Amino acid sequence: MKTQVKIFATLFLMITSLAAFSVDPPNTEKNVQVLPAEAGTLKILYINPDEKQVTVRIYNEQGLVFKDLVKIKDNEKGFIKRYDITSMKCDEFWVEIGDSDMASKFRVKKDADGNLWATYWDDFSQHSPAVAAN
């Protein structure tokens, strides 16, 4: 009888611990994506309920081309924003979306039809010279 109780207790503990670990943690992750959009449009999705200001920078071979400071209202958890890039003559550029503690970088290429193809890029380095001062 004692053996059956021990086996039952062990099984009960295993099942309850598995059930506890199978529950998904709350979704507090940041999410930054370049979304599909019509030709000539860059569409950015940013989700982070803890952030109230995000900087979007677009670079080409010569350096910084465009900078936008996006303010997020208190009742919002992020934004979706479109940027018209039809005036950009280059076929490849880089997008950096950053907040107070991180930056996500994407390499974006235009095809012959003006459609954009974005890939997350870990090896990002801006082409403008760095400046330091004391």
C-alpha positions as CSV (number, residue, x, y, z in Angstrom):
1,M,0.0,0.0,0.0
2,K,2.8,2.4,0.9
3,T,4.4,1.7,-2.5
4,Q,1.2,2.5,-4.4
5,V,0.9,5.8,-2.4
6,K,4.5,6.8,-3.3
7,I,4.0,6.0,-7.0
8,F,0.7,7.9,-7.1
9,A,2.3,10.9,-5.3
10,T,5.3,10.8,-7.7
11,L,3.1,10.7,-10.7
12,F,0.9,13.5,-9.4
13,L,4.0,15.7,-8.8
14,M,5.3,15.0,-12.3
15,I,2.0,15.8,-14.0
16,T,1.5,19.0,-12.0
17,S,5.1,20.2,-12.7
18,L,4.7,19.4,-16.4
19,A,1.5,21.4,-16.5
20,A,3.1,24.3,-14.7
21,F,6.0,24.4,-17.2
22,S,3.7,24.0,-20.3
23,V,2.0,27.3,-19.6
24,D,3.3,30.1,-21.9
25,P,5.0,33.0,-20.1
26,P,3.3,36.4,-20.6
27,N,4.1,38.0,-23.9
28,T,6.4,40.8,-22.9
29,E,8.8,40.5,-25.8
30,K,9.4,43.4,-28.1
31,N,8.5,42.8,-31.7
32,V,10.0,44.8,-34.6
33,Q,9.3,43.8,-38.2
34,V,9.4,45.2,-41.7
35,L,6.0,44.1,-43.2
36,P,5.0,43.5,-46.8
37,A,3.5,46.6,-48.4
38,E,2.7,48.1,-51.8
39,A,5.6,48.9,-54.1
40,G,7.6,52.0,-53.0
41,T,6.4,51.8,-49.4
42,L,8.3,50.7,-46.3
43,K,5.9,49.5,-43.6
44,I,7.3,49.0,-40.0
45,L,5.6,47.3,-37.1
46,Y,6.9,48.0,-33.6
47,I,5.4,46.5,-30.4
48,N,6.6,47.3,-26.9
49,P,4.2,48.4,-24.2
50,D,7.0,49.8,-22.1
51,E,8.4,52.2,-24.7
52,K,7.1,55.7,-25.5
53,Q,9.6,56.9,-28.1
54,V,11.2,55.1,-31.0
55,T,13.7,56.3,-33.6
56,V,13.6,55.1,-37.2
57,R,16.7,55.7,-39.3
58,I,17.2,54.9,-43.0
59,Y,20.8,54.7,-44.3
60,N,22.2,54.3,-47.8
61,E,25.8,53.9,-49.0
62,Q,26.5,57.6,-48.2
63,G,25.1,57.5,-44.7
64,L,22.0,58.7,-42.9
65,V,19.2,59.6,-45.4
66,F,16.1,59.9,-43.1
67,K,15.4,60.0,-39.4
68,D,12.0,59.9,-37.7
69,L,11.2,60.1,-34.0
70,V,8.0,58.3,-33.3
71,K,6.1,59.0,-30.1
72,I,3.8,56.3,-28.7
73,K,0.8,57.4,-26.7
74,D,0.2,56.0,-23.2
75,N,-2.7,53.9,-24.3
76,E,-0.9,52.4,-27.2
77,K,1.4,49.4,-27.2
78,G,3.3,50.2,-30.4
79,F,2.7,51.4,-34.0
80,I,2.5,50.5,-37.6
81,K,3.9,53.2,-39.8
82,R,4.4,53.6,-43.6
83,Y,7.3,55.4,-45.2
84,D,7.2,56.5,-48.9
85,I,10.6,55.6,-50.3
86,T,9.9,56.1,-54.0
87,S,12.3,59.1,-54.1
88,M,15.2,56.9,-53.0
89,K,17.2,56.1,-56.1
90,C,19.3,53.3,-54.5
91,D,18.3,49.6,-54.8
92,E,19.6,48.7,-51.3
93,F,19.4,50.5,-48.0
94,W,19.4,49.8,-44.3
95,V,16.7,50.5,-41.7
96,E,17.4,50.8,-38.0
97,I,14.5,50.9,-35.5
98,G,15.7,51.7,-32.0
99,D,14.4,52.5,-28.6
100,S,16.0,53.3,-25.2
101,D,17.7,49.8,-24.8
102,M,17.9,48.1,-28.2
103,A,18.1,48.5,-32.0
104,S,16.8,46.2,-34.7
105,K,18.5,46.5,-38.1
106,F,17.3,45.4,-41.5
107,R,18.8,45.3,-45.0
108,V,16.2,46.3,-47.6
109,K,16.5,45.6,-51.3
110,K,14.3,46.9,-54.1
111,D,13.5,44.7,-57.0
112,A,12.8,45.9,-60.6
113,D,9.1,46.4,-59.8
114,G,9.8,48.5,-56.7
115,N,8.9,45.8,-54.2
116,L,11.0,45.6,-51.1
117,W,12.7,42.6,-49.6
118,A,13.9,43.0,-46.0
119,T,16.1,40.7,-44.0
120,Y,17.2,41.1,-40.4
121,W,20.8,42.1,-40.3
122,D,23.1,41.5,-37.3
123,D,26.2,42.8,-39.0
124,F,25.0,46.3,-39.4
125,S,27.4,49.2,-39.5
126,Q,26.4,52.7,-40.6
127,H,28.6,54.1,-43.4
128,S,28.8,57.7,-42.0
129,P,32.0,58.5,-40.1
130,A,31.9,58.3,-36.3
131,V,32.6,61.5,-34.3
132,A,33.9,61.6,-30.7
133,A,34.3,64.5,-28.4
134,N,35.4,65.0,-24.8
